[in-house]
Amino acid sequence: MTTPQAPSTPDQTWGATPAPAPKQAWSPGKKIAAGAVAAVIVAGGGAAVWAASSSAATDAQAGPGGMTGGPGGMRGGGLGGALHGEYVASDGNGGYVTKIMQTGEVTELSATSLTAKSEDGFSKTYTITSAQATGLATGDTVTVVATESGSTATATSVTDGESGGQAPGGGQGTPPSGAPTRTG
């Protein structure tokens, strides 16, 4: 049986793990490569900030959500090409409500309901008020914003013309009296 021997060098401690080798300094090539990567990251970040600020300026000119075509309108940008769809908006009381938006031709109209048909063939009937029906006729192009409860869609906004005077989740009712009834 052999007896363990003490370390042969004075800077080693009995049972200790040897110290790792010292790290080597970066070569000039690695330093240049790291600098180039950093420059690309900084330039990319600057370009992203510039693009975001340019987009924000355009959106501010366009209206809420970048939608153009009048005050908060639906045509020309953002969701401007939307024919119909659903979205969720605040109900103003801490809750949420599902809204429907449709731009299309009035195919049926009464004092209490309106049926609109979009260019893609989508058709929906909305409950409206007599005030919302005022000034509308079969064949007019309208933008309807409505809330849906069960199978009933109740219009909160009916705007005559393709510009759609209300943003999604926007106004309640019809345009003010004296406002143009046909745009575009």
Backbone as a ProteinNet text record, in pm:
[ID]
protein_1_A
[PRIMARY]
MTTPQAPSTPDQTWGATPAPAPKQAWSPGKKIAAGAVAAVIVAGGGAAVWAASSSAATDAQAGPGGMTGGPGGMRGGGLGGALHGEYVASDGNGGYVTKIMQTGEVTELSATSLTAKSEDGFSKTYTITSAQATGLATGDTVTVVATESGSTATATSVTDGESGGQAPGGGQGTPPSGAPTRTG
[TERTIARY]
82.5	0	87.9	52.8	132.8	63.2	142.1	89.7	85.9	-26.6	-34.7	76.2	124	233.5	176.6	238.7	200.1	231	160.5	186.6	333.3	379.9	520.8	551.2	448.6	473.8	415.6	481.8	440.3	308.6	263.2	142.5	16.2	25.9	-91.3	-128.3	-260.8	-310.9	-353.8	-329.7	-363	-512.7	-555.7	-693.7	-762.9	-696.4	-759	-759.2	-859.4	-865.3	-768.2	-694	-597.1	-667.7	-609.1	-664.8	-670.4	-777.8	-786.1	-676	-646.8	-543	-592.2	-505.5	-548.9	-605.8	-713.6	-776.5	-684.6	-690.2	-606.4	-681.4	-612.4	-671.6	-724.2	-826.1	-881.5	-777.8	-779.4	-688.8	-744.9	-661.5	-711.2	-826.5	-824.9	-933.3	-1065.8	-1062.6	-1184.5	-1237.7	-1147.3	-1189	-1257.5	-1203.1	-1261.4	-1398.4	-1409.2	-1536.8	-1642.9	-1606.1	-1700.3	-1744.8	-1652.6	-1686.6	-1781.7	-1759	-1846.2	-1986.8	-1997.9	-2129.2	-2200.6	-2129.1	-2189.1	-2237.7	-2159.3	-2199.1	-2325.7	-2336.2	-2455.8	-2577.3	-2562.4	-2674.1	-2718.7	-2624.7	-2657.9	-2726.9	-2673.7	-2733.9	-2874.2	-2892.5	-3024.9	-3123.4	-3080.4	-3166.9	-3204.2	-3107.1	-3136.4	-3235.8	-3219.5	-3313.2	-3452.7	-3461.6	-3592.4	-3659.2	-3583.5	-3638.2	-3684.1	-3605	-3643	-3771.4	-3779.8	-3898.9	-4022.1	-4005.5	-4119.3	-4163.5	-4068.4	-4107.2	-4167.7	-4121.1	-4180.4	-4320.4	-4341	-4472.6	-4567	-4517.1	-4601.9	-4646.6	-4557.7	-4595.6	-4702.3	-4689.8	-4790.3	-4921.5	-4917.6	-5039.5	-5108.1	-5029	-5088.3	-5162.1	-5109.5	-5177	-5300.1	-5295.8	-5404	-5523.1	-5500.2	-5610.3	-5584.8	-5681.2	-5661	-5631.5	-5528.8	-5495.6	-5443.5	-5409.9	-5356.5	-5463.4	-5589.8	-5697.7	-5725.2	-5730.9	-5751.6	-5887.9	-5915.3	-6041.5	-6140.8	-6094.7	-6184.9	-6154.4	-6229.9	-6203.1	-6225.4	-6117.4	-6128.7	-6188.9	-6182.2	-6249.2	-6186.9	-6251.3	-6210.3	-6145.6	-6143.8	-6090.9	-5954.1	-5867.6	-5744.9	-5620.2	-5627.7	-5508.1	-5545.9	-5448.1	-5477.7	-5574.8	-5694.8	-5799.1	-5883.5	-5829.9	-5904.5	-5966	-5906.8	-5962	-6057.3	-6082.4	-6168.3	-6312.1	-6370.7	-6510.8	-6600.1	-6556.1	-6631.7	-6541.5	-6577.8	-6500.9	-6551.7	-6494.2	-6526.8	-6403.3	-6424.7	-6316.1	-6372.7	-6286.8	-6329	-6291.8	-6386.4	-6364.3	-6408.7	-6362.5	-6405.3	-6551.8	-6626.9	-6765.7	-6779	-6666.2	-6665.9	-6693.2	-6721.3	-6750.5	-6655.8	-6537.7	-6441.2	-6457.3	-6553.4	-6575.2	-6544.6	-6583.4	-6553.6	-6677	-6682.6	-6794.5	-6740	-6802.7	-6763.2	-6838.9	-6764.7	-6823.1	-6809.8	-6900	-6898.1	-6886.4	-6804.9	-6794	-6817.5	-6897.7	-6920.2	-6938.6	-6874	-6898.3	-6959.8	-7074.4	-7141.2	-7260.2	-7329.9	-7445.6	-7572.3	-7659.6	-7786.9	-7874.5	-7914	-8000.1	-8144.1	-8165.8	-8300	-8295.2	-8404.1	-8406.3	-8548.3	-8562.3	-8688.6	-8653.9	-8754	-8728.7	-8659.4	-8659	-8601.2	-8490.6	-8466.3	-8358.8	-8294.7	-8171.7	-8093.5	-8015.5	-8016.2	-7933.6	-7829.6	-7703.4	-7592.8	-7523.5	-7478.1	-7405.4	-7271.3	-7162.4	-7028	-6990.6	-6882.5	-6836.5	-6806.8	-6766.7	-6733.1	-6855.1	-6975.7	-7098	-7149.2	-7071.1	-7114.8	-7233.3	-7339.5	-7460.9	-7502.1	-7544.8	-7588.3	-7699.1	-7794.2	-7905.2	-7880.1	-7900.8	-7877.3	-8007.2	-8026.6	-8135.4	-8087.4	-8170.8	-8133.4	-8247.8	-8219.5	-8323.4	-8373.7	-8488.5	-8542.4	-8448.9	-8379.4	-8284.2	-8167.6	-8122.4	-8013	-8057.3	-8186.6	-8239.3	-8259.6	-8269	-8295	-8185.6	-8226.4	-8132.9	-8073.3	-8101.9	-8048.6	-8149.5	-8099.8	-8186.2	-8121.9	-8203.7	-8152.4	-8055.5	-7941.1	-7838.5	-7726.5	-7749.1	-7643.3	-7532.4	-7411	-7300.3	-7291.1	-7286.2	-7281.5	-7170.3	-7126.9	-7039.8	-7117.8	-7134.8	-7211.4	-7115.7	-7127.9	-7060	-7171.4	-7164.9	-7273	-7218.7	-7302.8	-7273.5	-7366	-7319.4	-7398.6	-7432.7	-7559.8	-7607.3	-7689.6	-7637	-7702.8	-7698	-7814.8	-7818.5	-7860.2	-7874.7	-7916.5	-7797	-7778	-7672.2	-7739.7	-7706.1	-7766.3	-7665.6	-7700.9	-7610.2	-7590.2	-7463.9	-7430.7	-7391.4	-7359	-7321.3	-7352.9	-7421.4	-7447.3	-7405.3	-7306.9	-7256	-7273.2	-7339.7	-7362	-7233.5	-7194.9	-7074.1	-6964.9	-6867.4	-6759.4	-6653.5	-6650.7	-6546.9	-6568.5	-6691.2	-6716.7	-6669.8	-6754.7	-6715	-6677.7	-6684.1	-6653	-6543.3	-6454.8	-6352	-6413.4	-6352.6	-6406.1	-6411.1	-6521.2	-6536.7	-6573.4	-6581.4	-6605.3	-6748.9	-6787.5	-6908.5	-7036.1	-7128.3	-7261.2	-7357.1	-7437.8	-7541.7	-7498.4	-7567.5	-7548.5	-7465.3	-7416.1	-7340.3	-7427.8	-7367.7	-7443.5	-7529.8	-7641.4	-7726.8	-7649.2	-7671.5	-7598.4	-7469.3	-7426	-7303.2	-7331.4	-7229.7	-7252.5	-7294.2	-7389.6	-7436.2	-7368.7	-7296.4	-7228	-7088.1	-6986.7	-6848.9	-6786.5	-6669.1	-6590.6	-6638.6
-116.1	0	123.6	218.1	338.8	452.5	538.7	655.3	772.5	848.7	964.9	1062.7	1125.7	1221.3	1362.7	1453.8	1595.5	1652.5	1759.7	1821.4	1860.3	1853.8	1880.6	2028.5	2111.6	2254.9	2328.7	2430.7	2498.3	2577.9	2618.5	2700.3	2615.9	2484.2	2398.2	2354.8	2344.9	2298.9	2155.6	2078.8	1937.8	1920.7	1844.6	1815.9	1925.3	2034.4	2146.3	2119	2174.8	2165.6	2267	2226.3	2320.1	2443.1	2558.7	2684.5	2678.3	2734.9	2734.4	2819.9	2789.1	2864.6	3007.9	3106.2	3245	3262.4	3349.7	3374	3457.9	3424.2	3498.9	3622.5	3729.2	3854.5	3832.9	3912.8	3903.6	3947	3877.5	3915.9	4040.8	4115	4233.9	4200.2	4083.5	4045	4029.3	3967.5	3950.4	4085.7	4176.9	4310.4	4385.4	4374.8	4442.4	4382.3	4249.3	4182.8	4224	4228.8	4268.6	4413.5	4500.4	4640.4	4652.9	4572.8	4576.9	4530	4422.4	4373.6	4481.4	4546	4651.5	4766.5	4803.9	4912.8	4876.8	4753.2	4708.9	4714.1	4669.6	4671.8	4815.8	4905.7	5046.7	5107.3	5080.3	5134.3	5077.5	4948.6	4886.9	4945.6	4967.5	5029.3	5171	5245	5381.4	5381.8	5287.7	5278.4	5243.2	5154.1	5116.8	5235.7	5312.8	5432.1	5532.4	5552.7	5646	5599.6	5469.8	5417.6	5432.5	5405.1	5417.3	5562.1	5654.9	5795.3	5847.5	5801.1	5841.9	5786.7	5661.1	5598.2	5668.1	5704.6	5772.7	5907.4	5977.8	6106.6	6087.9	5986.7	5959.1	5921.2	5835.3	5794.5	5912.7	6004.7	6120.2	6206.4	6217.2	6294.2	6221.1	6087.7	6009.2	5999.1	6005.7	5988.8	5866.9	5834.2	5722.6	5593.2	5522.3	5393.4	5403.4	5524.6	5540.3	5535.7	5547.4	5539	5677.2	5686	5813.7	5817.9	5928.3	5940.5	6021.8	6109.4	6191.1	6169.6	6235.8	6224.9	6081.9	6009.5	5872.6	5778.3	5812.4	5734.6	5599.2	5518.6	5380.7	5358.6	5452.1	5430.4	5494.3	5434.2	5498.2	5457.1	5392.8	5354.2	5272.3	5212.8	5131.2	5020.6	5027.6	4931.5	4980.6	5075.1	5139.6	5045.9	4930.8	4839.1	4738.3	4749.3	4651.8	4664.8	4551.6	4549.1	4517.9	4426.1	4392.9	4317.8	4320	4246.7	4272.2	4199.2	4213.9	4259.3	4332.1	4371.8	4394.1	4399.5	4419.1	4560.5	4629	4765.7	4775.4	4877.4	4903.5	4945.1	4900.2	4943.6	5072.3	5126.6	5250.4	5230.4	5107.5	5078.7	4973.3	4960.5	4862	4725	4710.6	4583.6	4597.6	4498	4496.1	4453.4	4496.2	4462.8	4428.8	4331.4	4296	4384.9	4451.1	4539.6	4476	4515	4471.3	4596.5	4592.5	4701.9	4644.3	4713.9	4670.6	4791.8	4787.7	4886.3	4810.9	4859.3	4791.3	4870	4810.5	4872.8	4835.9	4935.1	4909.9	4832.1	4709.9	4628.4	4628.3	4650.7	4662.4	4768.4	4848.1	4957.4	4979.9	4992.7	5034.6	5130.6	5176.8	5269	5199.6	5064.4	4992	4894.1	4872.7	4780.1	4820.1	4775.3	4803.2	4676.6	4636.2	4524.1	4579.6	4548.1	4593.3	4471.5	4487.3	4379.9	4436.5	4372.9	4417.2	4365.3	4420.3	4383.3	4234.2	4170.9	4027.5	3937.8	3996.1	3918.3	3901.3	3942	3932.4	4025.5	3973.5	4051.2	4037	4147.1	4143.2	4245.5	4209.1	4298	4356.7	4487.4	4561	4625.9	4629.5	4706.4	4850.9	4943.3	5085.1	5167.3	5294.6	5388.3	5463.1	5526.4	5604.3	5720.9	5773.7	5882.7	5833.5	5709.9	5654.6	5626.7	5600.3	5572.5	5699.6	5813.5	5939.8	5970.8	5998.6	6036.5	5919.1	5796.7	5679.2	5626.5	5556.6	5493.3	5363	5271.8	5148.1	5183.4	5117.3	5144.9	5233.6	5303.4	5386.8	5298	5350.6	5282.9	5339.2	5250.7	5292.1	5218.3	5276.4	5208	5197.9	5075.3	5049.4	4998.9	5053.8	5001.7	4958.3	4835	4780.2	4694.1	4674.3	4577	4458.4	4339.5	4219.7	4154.8	4122.1	4050.9	3933.7	3814.1	3696.8	3706.1	3698.5	3707.4	3845.6	3941.7	4077.1	4170.8	4238.9	4339.4	4476.4	4557.4	4689.6	4795.5	4875.9	4978.5	5088.4	5121.9	5237.2	5355.1	5327.3	5431.5	5384.1	5468.3	5442.3	5567.5	5553.7	5668.8	5646	5739.4	5731.3	5768.9	5693.6	5721.6	5624.3	5613.3	5516.9	5561.7	5690.1	5735.8	5684.4	5654.8	5603.7	5699.4	5785.2	5891.7	5848.6	5721.5	5679.5	5575.3	5585.2	5482.7	5364.8	5246.3	5132.2	5163.9	5128.8	5157.4	5301.9	5376.3	5519.3	5551.9	5665.8	5738.6	5661.6	5730	5677	5757.2	5690.8	5759.7	5798.5	5900	5944.2	6071.5	6113.6	6237.6	6355.4	6466.9	6583	6636.5	6700.8	6756.6	6863.5	6870.8	6965.9	6907.7	6792	6729.4	6668.9	6662.7	6602.2	6456.1	6412.9	6275.4	6182.4	6233.9	6148	6203.7	6117.8	6159.4	6065.1	6106	6017.2	6003.6
0	0	0	-84.4	-94.3	-22.4	31.7	102.1	6.9	7.7	-83	-53.6	-157.5	-147.1	-150.9	-88	-90.1	-227	-264.5	-394.2	-405.6	-528.3	-549.7	-567.1	-589.7	-606.6	-488	-439.8	-317.4	-332	-456.4	-470.8	-480.6	-474.5	-479.9	-339.6	-316.4	-187.9	-203.3	-97.7	-100.9	-126.8	-232.2	-267.4	-346.7	-376.4	-448.6	-597.9	-665.1	-810.2	-867.6	-969.2	-1025.7	-1084	-1073.9	-1126.2	-1277.9	-1338	-1484.4	-1544.5	-1669	-1739	-1759.8	-1753.5	-1773.7	-1914.2	-1924.1	-2053.2	-2139.8	-2267.9	-2360.1	-2405.9	-2430.8	-2479.7	-2621	-2657.1	-2792.4	-2893.4	-3003.2	-3111.4	-3178.6	-3253.2	-3323	-3417.8	-3480.9	-3572	-3499.3	-3379.2	-3300.8	-3254.8	-3217.4	-3173.9	-3287.9	-3408.4	-3525.3	-3556.5	-3552.8	-3579.9	-3477.6	-3349.7	-3245.5	-3266	-3302.1	-3329.4	-3447.2	-3551.5	-3668.9	-3633.2	-3555.1	-3511.8	-3430	-3338.1	-3256.5	-3344.1	-3445.3	-3535.2	-3612.4	-3657.7	-3730.1	-3638.5	-3513.5	-3418.4	-3393	-3371.7	-3347.8	-3470.2	-3589	-3711.8	-3732.1	-3707.1	-3720	-3621.7	-3498.9	-3398.6	-3437.2	-3489.7	-3535.8	-3650.4	-3742.5	-3855.2	-3806	-3706.7	-3652.1	-3584.3	-3508.5	-3443.2	-3548	-3650.5	-3757.1	-3825.2	-3856.7	-3923.9	-3835.2	-3705.8	-3614.3	-3602.5	-3595	-3582.2	-3711.3	-3825.4	-3952.8	-3965.1	-3922.4	-3927.2	-3831.9	-3712.7	-3615.1	-3669.1	-3739.1	-3795.6	-3902.2	-3984.7	-4087.1	-4022.2	-3917.7	-3849.7	-3784.1	-3726.9	-3661.4	-3763	-3883.4	-3986.3	-4036.5	-4034	-4090.1	-3996.1	-3866	-3771.6	-3685.8	-3600.6	-3508.8	-3582.8	-3540.2	-3599.8	-3741.1	-3789.5	-3923.7	-4030.8	-3991.3	-4089	-4146.3	-4278	-4342.7	-4407.8	-4473.5	-4544.7	-4465	-4381.3	-4302	-4155.9	-4071	-3927.6	-3879.8	-3857.5	-3809.7	-3912.3	-4038.1	-4142.4	-4166.4	-4250.9	-4272.7	-4409	-4497.8	-4632.2	-4648	-4728.6	-4771.7	-4697.1	-4582.3	-4509.5	-4389.2	-4324.3	-4208.2	-4244.9	-4194	-4225.7	-4342.4	-4417.4	-4525.1	-4626.1	-4651.6	-4748.6	-4686.6	-4555.2	-4487.6	-4536.7	-4575.3	-4615.2	-4495.9	-4409.4	-4289.3	-4193.9	-4065.8	-3966.9	-3827.1	-3730.9	-3589.7	-3514.7	-3404.6	-3317.2	-3178.3	-3078.7	-2941.3	-2899.5	-2833.9	-2787.6	-2641.6	-2573.7	-2436.9	-2437.4	-2335.9	-2325.7	-2246	-2198.4	-2122.4	-1974.1	-1933.4	-1792.9	-1736	-1793.6	-1746.4	-1810.5	-1900.2	-1969.3	-2117.1	-2191.4	-2334.8	-2411.7	-2536.6	-2623.6	-2761.7	-2826.5	-2962.8	-3059.1	-3147	-3247.1	-3384.2	-3472.9	-3612.2	-3696.9	-3801	-3896.6	-4034.8	-4114.5	-4251.8	-4341.1	-4455.4	-4560.8	-4677	-4724.5	-4833.8	-4884.9	-4979.6	-5043.2	-4966.5	-4944.5	-4878.4	-4976.3	-4937.1	-5024.3	-4975.8	-4845.9	-4789	-4680.3	-4669.9	-4573.6	-4524.3	-4391.7	-4331.8	-4218.8	-4145.6	-4034.9	-3918.4	-3916.2	-3803.1	-3840.5	-3970.1	-4008.4	-4140.7	-4154.4	-4274.3	-4306.3	-4432.2	-4475.9	-4571.4	-4542.4	-4626.7	-4686	-4811	-4879.3	-4925.3	-4879	-4915.5	-5053.6	-5110.3	-5244.6	-5257.6	-5146	-5151	-5133	-5124.3	-5112.9	-4970.7	-4870.1	-4731.2	-4710.2	-4648	-4624.6	-4478.9	-4416.4	-4276.4	-4256.7	-4171.1	-4136.9	-3998.8	-3985.5	-3861.7	-3814.5	-3683.1	-3624.9	-3618.1	-3667.5	-3667.9	-3609.5	-3585	-3541.9	-3663.8	-3648.7	-3761	-3794.3	-3693	-3719	-3804.6	-3780.2	-3860	-4003	-4022.7	-4156.9	-4238.5	-4171.4	-4239.2	-4340.5	-4461.9	-4567.5	-4643	-4600.2	-4668.9	-4770.3	-4869.8	-4969.8	-5014.9	-5063.6	-5120.3	-5232.9	-5234.8	-5334.8	-5283	-5169.6	-5110.8	-5055.7	-5053.1	-4986.9	-4846.2	-4746.7	-4606.7	-4534.2	-4423.5	-4329.4	-4199.8	-4151.7	-4030.6	-3922.9	-3802.5	-3684.4	-3591	-3542.6	-3461.2	-3348.3	-3247.4	-3143.1	-3166.4	-3126.6	-3150.7	-3017.5	-3001.3	-2883.6	-2935.1	-2917.5	-2975.1	-3126	-3188.5	-3335.1	-3383.4	-3289.9	-3326.3	-3328.5	-3440.5	-3454.1	-3452.3	-3353.3	-3338.2	-3378.7	-3479.4	-3530.6	-3427.2	-3401.8	-3317.4	-3404.2	-3530.7	-3625	-3766	-3841.7	-3982.6	-4056.7	-4143.6	-4216.4	-4365.4	-4430.4	-4574.5	-4645.8	-4746.7	-4824.1	-4791.6	-4882.3	-4865.7	-4767.7	-4730.2	-4638.3	-4498.8	-4464.1	-4330.1	-4226.1	-4177.5	-4087.7	-3948.4	-3913.1	-3776.8	-3778.1	-3680.7	-3663	-3590.8	-3602	-3529.1	-3380.5	-3318	-3175.9	-3155	-3263.8	-3257.1	-3234.9	-3286.5	-3257	-3240.3	-3180.3	-3156.7	-3242.4	-3325.1	-3400.1	-3538.7	-3590.7	-3727.5	-3730.2	-3849.4	-3855.9	-3814.4	-3772.8	-3730.8	-3845.4	-3810.7	-3914.9	-3989.2	-4117.8	-4201.9	-4255.9	-4202.5	-4252.7	-4389.9	-4476.9	-4607	-4591.2	-4673.4	-4661.6	-4759.7	-4855.7	-4953.4	-4971.6	-4958.2	-4981.5	-5080.8	-5133.1	-5218.8	-5354.9
[MASK]
++++++++++++++++++++++++++++++++++++++++++++++++++++++++++++++++++++++++++++++++++++++++++++++++++++++++++++++++++++++++++++++++++++++++++++++++++++++++++++++++++++++++++++++++++++++++

